[in-house]
Amino acid sequence: MGSLGLDDHLCFALYSASRAMTAAYRPLIAELGLTYPQYLVLLVLRDEGRVSVGHLGERLHLDSGTLSPLLKRLEAGGIVQRERRADDERQVEVSLTDAGRELCDQIECIPEKLFPSTGLTVQEAVDLRETITRLTDALVRSPRKETA
């Protein structure tokens, strides 16, 4: 492939797009007292209901060191509740509280508010999301892992 300049790197284009997308979401979710990762947690819980912390981490590609403090803050804010499973106390499950469900109603319109600023058609956005999902899945499955 040869030597590529910064702007020719796929990783940089994805990194830049991710930062720009997160920055576009930030003011809208900050009005609701949320961070972007907290917003993502709410989306999973809204869609899937009560889930284990492990499942939440897998869905969001977050490790427990990142997820645990995030969940503690949401719980302290009365948005989620964490409970140990009765049949396996090693498992902690997370669910929305009534306040969390109300917050999910408020975040429902955020993607529609931001979509026009993407400059994409609906089909272009669908195609891009599918391509990025395939890329992510391939990289996660790839045998090449970081070495120490």
C-alpha positions in Angstrom: 0.0 0.0 0.0 3.0 2.3 0.4 3.4 5.3 2.6 0.1 7.1 3.2 -0.3 10.7 4.3 -2.5 11.3 7.3 -5.6 12.2 5.2 -5.2 9.0 3.3 -5.6 6.8 6.4 -8.9 5.1 6.9 -8.3 5.1 10.6 -8.0 8.9 10.7 -11.1 9.4 8.6 -13.1 7.2 11.0 -11.5 8.8 14.1 -12.3 12.3 12.8 -15.9 11.4 11.9 -16.4 9.8 15.3 -15.2 12.9 17.1 -17.3 15.1 14.9 -20.4 13.0 15.4 -19.9 12.9 19.2 -19.4 16.7 19.2 -22.7 17.2 17.3 -24.6 15.0 19.9 -22.9 16.6 22.9 -25.0 19.8 23.2 -28.3 18.0 22.8 -27.6 15.3 25.4 -25.8 17.7 27.7 -29.2 19.6 28.0 -30.5 16.4 29.6 -27.5 16.0 31.9 -26.0 13.1 30.0 -22.7 12.2 28.5 -22.4 10.4 25.1 -21.6 7.0 26.7 -24.5 7.5 29.1 -26.8 8.2 26.2 -25.6 5.0 24.5 -26.4 3.0 27.7 -29.9 4.4 27.7 -30.4 3.4 24.0 -29.5 -0.2 24.9 -31.7 -0.3 27.9 -34.6 1.3 26.0 -34.3 -1.3 23.2 -33.4 -4.4 25.2 -34.8 -3.8 28.7 -33.1 -5.4 31.7 -29.6 -6.6 30.7 -26.5 -7.8 32.5 -23.6 -5.5 32.9 -21.5 -7.9 30.9 -24.0 -7.8 28.0 -24.1 -4.0 28.2 -20.3 -3.9 28.0 -20.3 -6.2 24.9 -23.0 -4.2 23.2 -21.1 -0.9 23.7 -17.6 -2.3 23.4 -16.8 -1.0 26.9 -14.7 -2.7 29.5 -15.9 -2.9 33.1 -13.5 -0.3 34.3 -15.2 2.3 32.1 -18.7 0.9 32.4 -18.9 0.6 36.2 -18.4 4.2 37.1 -20.7 5.3 34.3 -23.5 3.0 35.7 -22.8 4.3 39.2 -23.4 7.9 38.1 -26.6 6.9 36.2 -27.8 5.0 39.3 -27.0 8.0 41.6 -29.0 10.1 39.3 -32.0 7.8 39.6 -31.9 6.8 35.9 -31.0 3.2 36.2 -31.0 0.5 38.9 -28.5 -2.2 39.3 -29.4 -5.5 41.0 -27.7 -8.8 41.6 -29.4 -11.8 40.1 -31.1 -13.9 42.8 -29.9 -17.1 41.0 -26.3 -16.0 40.5 -25.1 -13.1 42.7 -22.0 -12.7 40.5 -24.3 -11.3 37.8 -25.5 -7.7 38.0 -28.4 -6.6 35.9 -29.2 -3.1 34.9 -32.6 -1.7 34.1 -34.3 1.7 33.6 -36.1 3.4 36.4 -39.3 5.4 35.7 -37.1 8.5 35.5 -34.9 6.7 33.0 -37.8 5.7 30.8 -39.0 9.4 30.8 -35.5 10.4 29.8 -35.6 7.9 27.0 -38.8 9.6 25.7 -36.8 12.8 25.6 -33.8 11.4 23.7 -36.0 9.8 21.1 -35.9 12.9 18.8 -32.1 13.5 18.9 -31.1 11.6 15.8 -33.8 13.3 13.8 -32.6 16.7 15.0 -29.0 15.9 14.0 -29.5 14.1 10.7 -29.8 17.1 8.4 -26.3 18.3 9.5 -24.8 15.0 8.2 -25.3 16.1 4.6 -26.2 12.5 3.8 -29.4 11.0 2.3 -31.2 8.4 4.3 -29.9 5.7 2.0 -26.3 7.0 2.2 -26.5 6.9 6.0 -27.9 3.4 6.0 -25.1 2.2 3.6 -22.4 3.9 5.6 -23.7 2.5 8.9 -23.7 -1.0 7.3 -20.2 -0.6 5.9 -18.9 0.6 9.3 -20.6 -2.2 11.1 -19.0 -4.8 8.7 -15.6 -3.1 9.3 -16.1 -3.2 13.1 -17.1 -6.9 13.0 -14.2 -7.8 10.8 -11.7 -6.0 13.1 -13.1 -7.6 16.2 -12.9 -11.0 14.7 -9.4 -10.5 13.3 -6.7 -12.7 14.8 -4.4 -9.7 14.9 -4.4 -8.4 18.4 -2.4 -5.8 20.1 0.9 -7.2 21.5 2.5 -6.0 24.7 
